[in-house]
Amino acid sequence: MERRDALKLTATILGGSIIGSQFFLSGCVAPPKKRSEMVTDGDVPFLDEIGETILPDTDESPGAKAAHIGAFMKTIVNECYNKAEASIFIAGFEKIEKRSMDGFGASFRSLSKEKKLSLLGQFDEETKKATSVERPHFFAMLKELTLWGYFTSEVGATEALRYNPVPGRFEGCIPYNGESAWIS
């Protein structure tokens, strides 16, 4: 075999393996999720409003909107929840919007703070009465994500909690006087 033929054969085999690898690697991509299993960018402002109703802005600390809680929920639901959990979550916040339209004749985002709180209070009562362990209530999921996202965000950790980036030694005999909890 001549050198020229050997180079052509090597280039063909190498080029085929590089170009052909795209075909094999495309099988590793996860299939796209359906709308019922995915939170979209359009849902984020709505989730921010729900989060802000659960953890409102106060004089002592900013609310859930400041922590971009809607974007956090979107990421967790889309990346971490299985199909069943994501479906429960998405159907749940669609229930909030439907009940808002039925009960108040307006979108949840346009309601007053008092009406938003009243509406979410109804769902909170339903959550307390729910008994299924296998199928969680969507509002419990919303509350958990709101608290988790808020208190692990920079805003929640540094402004709502007392933040100490380099904690000192543990002193267990210091009396508690009602101040905010520590995070480090």
Protein Blocks (a to p, Z undefined) as FASTA:
>chain_A
ZZklmmmmmmmmmmmmmmmmmmmmmmmpccdddfklcccfklmmmmmmmmmmmmccdfkb
ccfklnommlmmmmmmmmmpcfklmmmmmmmmmmmmmmmmmmnopafklpcfklmmmmmm
mmmmmmmmpmbfklccfklmmmmmmmmmmmmmmklmmmmpccdfbacdddfkbccehiac
ddZZ
